[in-house]
């Protein structure tokens, strides 16, 4: 049997234009012609086309494909080894590109438009994106989450550095208060709790007192938050929760 150029194009998943080009450069010359001069492809032609498409899928240029198919002195194994080396190098480049894209996607998702190097410079080992997916699942539908994303998306590196410096300074002062055995319901602790609430409201989202109370509850119920605050001063997470509750009570009629 023989087949028209249109039929072969459909079989092989290529275009008629591609088959015409292969014919023009001598890579795949159909074995027959119809009385009207139309190309007709036989089984041997289809077998050759299959091998052409195999090498093309591996990335071989057409010139090398022609050599592999027509030069009796060509060593297919040597060509394949070289192609394997090229593909392996390309895979590594693509892997690095994919990693860079993932960093960019994560930064965009968190609204932190910083390079990985800048993020490390600002945050150190405290990666702000590590709980991004969880945060979106828990609060993605809330106005507070949307507001925090909107604000964070416009912050510069300098903004993040200032925010981090303010947070670190507050942490040092509250840890000192805990280490001095200052009562959680005392004025100093409540004032720092209020500063904590205002810091959230300034940088991320409006944080009324009831929301601040809910956050404080999480500080003692979620071990990750507890570990974070207790690393600044032993018992700081529970101390801060009590201070936040007391501060909310004094500001709530």
Sine and cosine of phi, psi and omega as CSV:
sin_phi,cos_phi,sin_psi,cos_psi,sin_omega,cos_omega
0.00,0.00,0.46,-0.89,0.15,-0.99
-0.74,-0.67,0.30,-0.96,-0.17,-0.98
-0.73,-0.68,0.47,-0.88,0.05,-1.00
-0.97,0.23,0.24,-0.97,0.01,-1.00
-0.89,0.46,-0.58,0.81,0.02,-1.00
-0.91,0.41,-0.66,0.75,0.02,-1.00
-0.90,0.43,-0.70,0.71,-0.01,-1.00
-0.90,0.44,-0.64,0.77,0.03,-1.00
-0.86,0.51,-0.67,0.75,0.02,-1.00
-0.93,0.37,-0.68,0.73,0.02,-1.00
-0.83,0.56,-0.74,0.67,-0.18,-0.98
-1.00,0.03,-0.21,0.98,-0.03,-1.00
0.96,0.29,0.52,0.86,0.06,-1.00
-0.87,-0.50,0.07,-1.00,0.01,-1.00
-1.00,-0.06,0.38,-0.92,0.10,-0.99
-0.87,0.49,-0.60,0.80,0.02,-1.00
-0.86,0.50,-0.64,0.77,0.03,-1.00
-0.89,0.46,-0.70,0.71,0.00,-1.00
-0.90,0.43,-0.62,0.78,0.07,-1.00
-0.87,0.48,-0.67,0.74,-0.01,-1.00
-0.90,0.43,-0.69,0.72,0.01,-1.00
-0.86,0.50,-0.61,0.79,0.03,-1.00
-0.92,0.39,-0.70,0.72,-0.07,-1.00
-0.90,0.44,-0.56,0.83,-0.03,-1.00
-1.00,-0.07,0.04,1.00,0.05,-1.00
0.99,0.15,0.17,0.99,-0.01,-1.00
-0.97,0.23,-0.63,0.78,0.03,-1.00
-0.61,-0.79,1.00,-0.04,0.01,-1.00
-0.99,-0.11,0.88,-0.47,-0.05,-1.00
-0.86,0.51,0.59,-0.81,-0.09,-1.00
-0.95,0.30,-0.32,0.95,-0.05,-1.00
-0.69,-0.72,0.30,-0.95,0.14,-0.99
-0.75,-0.66,0.61,-0.80,0.08,-1.00
-0.96,0.29,0.27,-0.96,0.05,-1.00
-0.81,0.58,-0.46,0.89,0.01,-1.00
-1.00,0.07,0.01,1.00,0.03,-1.00
1.00,-0.02,0.15,0.99,0.00,-1.00
-0.99,0.17,0.54,-0.84,-0.01,-1.00
-0.91,0.41,0.66,-0.75,0.09,-1.00
-0.72,-0.69,0.78,-0.62,-0.10,-0.99
-0.95,-0.31,0.75,-0.67,0.06,-1.00
-0.99,-0.16,-0.07,-1.00,-0.05,-1.00
-0.88,0.47,-0.61,0.79,0.01,-1.00
-0.91,0.42,-0.60,0.80,0.04,-1.00
-0.91,0.42,-0.66,0.76,0.01,-1.00
-0.91,0.42,-0.60,0.80,0.05,-1.00
-0.90,0.43,-0.67,0.74,0.02,-1.00
-0.91,0.42,-0.66,0.75,0.02,-1.00
-0.88,0.48,-0.63,0.77,0.01,-1.00
-0.87,0.49,-0.66,0.75,0.02,-1.00
-0.94,0.35,-0.61,0.79,0.06,-1.00
-0.86,0.51,-0.73,0.68,-0.05,-1.00
-0.92,0.39,-0.52,0.85,0.06,-1.00
-0.89,0.46,-0.76,0.65,0.00,-1.00
-0.92,0.38,-0.58,0.82,0.04,-1.00
-0.91,0.42,-0.62,0.78,0.02,-1.00
-0.88,0.47,-0.53,0.85,0.04,-1.00
-0.98,0.18,-0.10,1.00,0.07,-1.00
0.99,-0.13,0.14,0.99,0.01,-1.00
-0.94,0.34,0.69,-0.72,0.11,-0.99
-0.93,0.36,0.36,-0.93,-0.08,-1.00
-0.86,0.50,-0.56,0.83,0.00,-1.00
-0.88,0.47,-0.67,0.75,0.01,-1.00
-0.95,0.32,-0.57,0.82,0.04,-1.00
-0.88,0.48,-0.69,0.72,0.01,-1.00
-0.87,0.49,-0.66,0.75,0.02,-1.00
-0.89,0.45,-0.72,0.70,-0.02,-1.00
-0.88,0.48,-0.57,0.82,-0.06,-1.00
-1.00,0.07,-0.49,0.87,-0.19,-0.98
-0.90,-0.44,-0.32,0.95,-0.04,-1.00
-1.00,-0.04,0.92,-0.38,-0.03,-1.00
-0.90,0.43,-0.33,0.95,0.02,-1.00
-1.00,0.03,-0.08,1.00,-0.02,-1.00
-0.95,0.32,0.63,-0.78,0.02,-1.00
-0.97,-0.26,0.98,-0.20,-0.02,-1.00
-0.85,0.53,-0.57,0.82,-0.02,-1.00
-0.91,0.41,-0.64,0.77,0.03,-1.00
-0.91,0.42,-0.66,0.75,0.03,-1.00
-0.89,0.45,-0.66,0.75,-0.02,-1.00
-0.93,0.38,-0.62,0.79,0.05,-1.00
-0.88,0.47,-0.69,0.73,0.02,-1.00
-0.90,0.44,-0.66,0.75,0.02,-1.00
-0.90,0.43,-0.61,0.79,0.03,-1.00
-0.88,0.47,-0.67,0.75,0.03,-1.00
-0.88,0.47,-0.69,0.72,-0.01,-1.00
-0.91,0.42,-0.67,0.74,-0.01,-1.00
-0.92,0.39,-0.62,0.78,0.01,-1.00
-0.89,0.46,-0.68,0.73,0.04,-1.00
-0.90,0.43,-0.63,0.77,0.01,-1.00
-0.91,0.41,-0.64,0.76,0.03,-1.00
-0.87,0.50,-0.66,0.75,0.01,-1.00
-0.90,0.43,-0.66,0.75,0.04,-1.00
-0.89,0.45,-0.68,0.74,0.00,-1.00
-0.91,0.41,-0.59,0.81,0.03,-1.00
-0.88,0.47,-0.69,0.73,0.02,-1.00
-0.91,0.41,-0.63,0.78,0.04,-1.00
-0.90,0.44,-0.68,0.74,0.00,-1.00
-0.89,0.46,-0.64,0.77,0.02,-1.00
-0.90,0.45,-0.64,0.76,0.03,-1.00
-0.91,0.42,-0.64,0.77,0.03,-1.00
-0.91,0.41,-0.65,0.76,0.03,-1.00
-0.87,0.49,-0.67,0.74,0.05,-1.00
-0.87,0.50,-0.69,0.72,-0.02,-1.00
-0.91,0.41,-0.66,0.75,0.02,-1.00
-0.89,0.45,-0.68,0.73,0.00,-1.00
-0.90,0.43,-0.66,0.75,0.02,-1.00
-0.89,0.46,-0.69,0.73,0.01,-1.00
-0.90,0.43,-0.65,0.76,-0.02,-1.00
-0.89,0.46,-0.60,0.80,0.01,-1.00
-1.00,0.04,-0.10,1.00,-0.05,-1.00
0.96,0.28,0.33,0.94,-0.03,-1.00
-0.95,-0.32,1.00,-0.10,-0.10,-1.00
-1.00,0.04,0.92,0.40,0.00,-1.00
-0.81,-0.59,0.46,-0.89,0.13,-0.99
-0.95,0.31,0.32,-0.95,0.06,-1.00
-0.81,0.58,-0.63,0.78,0.00,-1.00
-0.91,0.41,-0.67,0.74,0.01,-1.00
-0.92,0.40,-0.63,0.77,0.01,-1.00
-0.89,0.46,-0.67,0.74,0.03,-1.00
-0.91,0.42,-0.63,0.78,0.01,-1.00
-0.88,0.48,-0.64,0.77,-0.05,-1.00
-0.98,0.17,-0.74,0.67,-0.19,-0.98
-0.97,-0.25,-0.20,0.98,-0.06,-1.00
0.89,0.45,-0.70,-0.71,-0.01,-1.00
-0.98,0.19,-0.17,0.99,-0.02,-1.00
-1.00,0.09,0.98,0.21,-0.06,-1.00
-0.92,0.39,0.90,-0.44,-0.03,-1.00
-0.95,0.31,-0.18,0.98,-0.03,-1.00
-0.99,-0.11,-0.04,1.00,-0.14,-0.99
-0.93,0.37,-0.41,0.91,0.02,-1.00
-0.93,-0.36,0.38,0.92,-0.09,-1.00
-0.87,0.50,-0.73,0.69,-0.04,-1.00
-0.91,0.42,-0.67,0.74,0.02,-1.00
-0.89,0.45,-0.68,0.73,0.01,-1.00
-0.88,0.47,-0.65,0.76,0.00,-1.00
-0.92,0.39,-0.62,0.79,0.02,-1.00
-0.91,0.41,-0.64,0.77,-0.08,-1.00
-0.98,0.18,-0.62,0.78,-0.15,-0.99
-0.79,-0.61,0.15,0.99,-0.10,-0.99
-0.83,0.55,-0.46,0.89,-0.03,-1.00
-1.00,-0.03,0.07,1.00,-0.08,-1.00
-1.00,-0.06,0.40,-0.92,0.06,-1.00
-0.91,0.41,-0.57,0.82,-0.01,-1.00
-0.89,0.45,-0.66,0.75,0.01,-1.00
-0.90,0.43,-0.72,0.70,0.00,-1.00
-0.88,0.48,-0.65,0.76,0.00,-1.00
-0.92,0.40,-0.65,0.76,0.00,-1.00
-0.91,0.41,-0.61,0.79,0.04,-1.00
-0.91,0.41,-0.67,0.75,-0.02,-1.00
-0.89,0.45,-0.70,0.71,-0.02,-1.00
-0.93,0.38,-0.73,0.68,-0.09,-1.00
-0.90,0.44,-0.49,0.87,-0.05,-1.00
-0.90,0.43,-0.38,0.92,-0.04,-1.00
-0.98,-0.22,0.02,1.00,-0.01,-1.00
-0.97,0.25,0.62,-0.78,0.08,-1.00
-1.00,-0.05,0.09,-1.00,0.07,-1.00
-0.85,0.53,-0.66,0.75,0.00,-1.00
-0.89,0.45,-0.61,0.79,0.04,-1.00
-0.88,0.47,-0.74,0.68,-0.01,-1.00
-0.89,0.45,-0.60,0.80,0.03,-1.00
-0.90,0.43,-0.65,0.76,0.02,-1.00
-0.92,0.39,-0.69,0.73,0.02,-1.00
-0.87,0.49,-0.70,0.72,-0.01,-1.00
-0.90,0.43,-0.64,0.77,0.01,-1.00
-0.90,0.44,-0.67,0.74,0.03,-1.00
-0.89,0.46,-0.69,0.72,-0.01,-1.00
-0.90,0.44,-0.69,0.72,0.00,-1.00
-0.90,0.43,-0.64,0.77,0.02,-1.00
-0.90,0.45,-0.69,0.72,0.04,-1.00
-0.87,0.49,-0.69,0.73,-0.02,-1.00
-0.87,0.49,-0.65,0.76,0.02,-1.00
-0.91,0.42,-0.66,0.75,-0.02,-1.00
-0.94,0.34,-0.61,0.79,0.02,-1.00
-0.95,0.32,-0.62,0.78,0.03,-1.00
-0.88,0.48,-0.63,0.78,0.04,-1.00
-0.89,0.45,-0.64,0.77,0.02,-1.00
-0.88,0.47,-0.69,0.73,0.02,-1.00
-0.90,0.43,-0.70,0.71,-0.02,-1.00
-0.91,0.42,-0.41,0.91,0.05,-1.00
-1.00,0.06,0.09,1.00,0.01,-1.00
0.87,0.49,0.54,0.84,0.08,-1.00
-0.93,0.36,0.72,-0.69,-0.02,-1.00
-0.90,0.43,0.60,-0.80,-0.02,-1.00
-0.92,0.40,-0.40,0.92,0.00,-1.00
-0.99,-0.10,0.12,0.99,0.01,-1.00
-0.98,0.18,0.21,-0.98,-0.07,-1.00
-0.89,0.46,-0.66,0.75,-0.03,-1.00
-0.89,0.45,-0.69,0.72,-0.01,-1.00
-0.92,0.40,-0.68,0.73,0.00,-1.00
-0.91,0.40,-0.58,0.82,0.03,-1.00
-0.91,0.42,-0.63,0.77,0.04,-1.00
-0.94,0.33,-0.54,0.84,0.09,-1.00
-0.89,0.45,-0.65,0.76,0.04,-1.00
-0.91,0.42,-0.62,0.78,0.05,-1.00
-0.90,0.45,-0.62,0.79,0.05,-1.00
-0.87,0.49,-0.71,0.70,0.01,-1.00
-0.90,0.45,-0.69,0.73,-0.02,-1.00
-0.93,0.37,-0.53,0.85,0.06,-1.00
-0.89,0.47,-0.70,0.71,0.04,-1.00
-0.88,0.48,-0.71,0.71,-0.04,-1.00
-0.91,0.41,-0.58,0.82,-0.02,-1.00
-0.95,0.31,-0.66,0.76,-0.16,-0.99
-0.99,-0.13,-0.45,0.89,-0.17,-0.99
-0.81,-0.58,-0.86,0.51,-0.07,-1.00
-0.30,-0.95,0.36,-0.93,0.05,-1.00
-0.86,0.51,0.76,-0.65,-0.10,-1.00
-0.79,-0.61,0.99,0.13,0.06,-1.00
-0.90,0.43,0.18,-0.98,-0.14,-0.99
-0.88,0.47,-0.61,0.79,0.00,-1.00
-0.91,0.41,-0.60,0.80,0.07,-1.00
-0.92,0.39,-0.62,0.78,0.03,-1.00
-0.89,0.45,-0.63,0.78,0.07,-1.00
-0.88,0.48,-0.67,0.75,0.00,-1.00
-0.90,0.44,-0.63,0.78,0.07,-1.00
-0.90,0.44,-0.67,0.74,0.00,-1.00
-0.87,0.49,-0.61,0.79,0.04,-1.00
-0.88,0.48,-0.64,0.77,0.01,-1.00
-0.92,0.40,-0.51,0.86,-0.02,-1.00
-0.89,0.45,-0.45,0.89,0.00,-1.00
-0.97,-0.25,-0.26,0.96,-0.02,-1.00
-1.00,-0.10,-0.45,0.89,0.02,-1.00
-0.98,-0.19,0.91,-0.42,-0.12,-0.99
-0.86,0.51,-0.49,0.87,-0.01,-1.00
-0.90,0.43,-0.66,0.75,0.05,-1.00
-0.94,0.35,-0.66,0.75,0.02,-1.00
-0.85,0.52,-0.72,0.70,0.00,-1.00
-0.89,0.46,-0.63,0.78,-0.02,-1.00
-0.88,0.47,-0.77,0.64,-0.05,-1.00
-0.95,0.30,-0.62,0.78,-0.02,-1.00
-0.94,0.35,-0.34,0.94,0.08,-1.00
-0.94,0.34,-0.42,0.91,0.05,-1.00
-0.98,0.21,-0.61,0.79,0.06,-1.00
-0.30,-0.95,0.74,-0.67,-0.01,-1.00
-0.82,0.57,0.77,-0.64,0.02,-1.00
0.99,0.15,0.12,0.99,-0.10,-0.99
-0.92,0.39,-0.57,0.82,-0.04,-1.00
-0.87,0.48,-0.75,0.66,-0.01,-1.00
-0.92,0.39,-0.63,0.78,0.01,-1.00
-0.88,0.48,-0.70,0.71,-0.01,-1.00
-0.91,0.41,-0.63,0.77,0.02,-1.00
-0.86,0.51,-0.71,0.70,0.00,-1.00
-0.89,0.45,-0.65,0.76,0.00,-1.00
-0.91,0.41,-0.65,0.76,0.02,-1.00
-0.90,0.43,-0.68,0.73,0.04,-1.00
-0.88,0.47,-0.69,0.72,-0.02,-1.00
-0.92,0.39,-0.63,0.78,0.02,-1.00
-0.91,0.41,-0.66,0.75,0.03,-1.00
-0.89,0.46,-0.63,0.78,-0.02,-1.00
-0.91,0.42,-0.62,0.79,-0.04,-1.00
-0.97,0.26,-0.31,0.95,0.02,-1.00
-0.98,-0.22,-0.04,1.00,-0.04,-1.00
-0.96,-0.28,0.84,-0.54,-0.01,-1.00
-0.86,0.51,0.00,0.00,0.00,0.00
